[in-house]
Amino acid sequence: MTAFPSQCPVSRSYTPGRYQTRRFESVSGAGTTRLYGNKAFDAQISLEYVADDEVSQAFAESWHEAMGSYIPIDVPKSVFGEYQYVFPAYLEWRWAEEPSFSSIQPNLTRVSVKLIGTLEIR
């Protein structure tokens, strides 16, 4: 696993993921829904940071060390804040997309991060 900066975000939003289901319907309209597995997956969290150049660089390094979304990242519980007890322990966190950086002033950058919690087969 690749390290992720332990800086606390200024904002976060969370989507809890989904369960794999499929609906089957007959010609008459009657149907049934099947559940394939008992674990939710693809939870998403969006994080926003206001960071100095050193912390901004740490986000870029984490992205590159993980080779994008290829290698899971080790996200510190402090990053999740009030959501840390909501996330299932079985999820592995990966980058959902590359981080984005926008300069606020010299040595101060707004960093936007999107992570996805995947359910991996072992």
WOWOCOR-V714756 format. One record per helix or strand of 2 or more residues. SS is the DSSP state (a for helix, b for strand). FROM is the first residue (numbers start at 1). LEN is the number of residues. If there is no record, write none. Layout:
SS&FROM&LEN / SS&FROM&LEN
This chain:
b&2&2 / b&11&5 / b&21&5 / b&31&5 / b&43&9 / a&53&13 / b&73&2 / a&77&7 / b&92&4 / b&100&6 / b&108&11
